Amino acid sequence: MVKVRFIVRDINTKAPIKDALIQLNGFKVTTDEKGVAEIEIPEGTYTIVVTAKGYEPYKIESISITEPITITVDLAPSYVFLIRF
């Protein structure tokens, strides 16, 4: 098993993002109030998807994890434009 630590932040302000969902090939973990999440997973190759309310999803494909690692993810806000007629 390998320990993976995630730090999820706002790309503009670098503020931590609480309750971001991180998925790694079926494994799931959620960030705390500091934007940090930790999980132990078997060594292998993973696709990582990070999502949070109000932000664009972030995807890392085919990352090989064979030793403890910290991954920092900066999420971009999602913008919704309303058009009135």
N, C-alpha and C positions, 0 to 999 in steps of 0.2 A: 504494500500500500504506500501511496505517495501523498504527502500533504500539499494541497494547492490553496493558496491564499489569494483572494481577489480584493481589489480596491476599486470601487466604482464611484466616479465623480462626474460632475457637470463639466462639459468641455470648455465652457466660457468662464465660469466662476471658480472652478476646481472644488466646489462645495460637495461634500459627500452625498450620495443618493441612497436613502433608506428604502428598504423593501424591494430592491432590484432583484429580479429572478435570474439565476444563472443556471443554465442547463448544459450538461456535458454527457451526451450519449445516454440519456435516461436518468442520470444522476441529477439531483436538483438541490440548490441551496439559495438562501435569501440573505441579502445584506442587512447588517444591523444599523443603528443610528449613526455610526461612523462611516458607513458605506463599505464595511468590511465583511467578508464571508470566508469561511474556511471549510474545506472538505477533504476527506481522505478517499482516494480512488485507486484502483489498480493501475499499474504502469500500462501505457498504451497510447494510441492515437485517438484524438478526440476532436469533435466539432463542438465549439462552445458558442452558445447564444445567450446574450444578456439583454433583458428587457426591463423597462420600468415605465410606470405611468407618466405620460407627458414627454417621453423621449423616443427617439428613433431606435429600433433594435440594432444591436451590434453583433456581428458574427465573425468568429475565427474558425477557419476550416483547416482540418488535418494538422493539428498541433500535436507533436509527440511529447508526452509527459513521462519522464523516466526518473526524475529526481524532484525534491521539493522546489517549488517555484512560487513567486508572487507575480500576479498578472494585474496590471493597472488598466482599467477601461474607462475612457472618457466618452460619455454619451452626449449626443447632440439633441437639443430640445426639438420636439416635433411641433410644427406649426400648422394650425388649421385656419384656413381663410374662409370667412363667411361672406357670401355675396348676396346682397339684398337687391331686390328689383322693385 
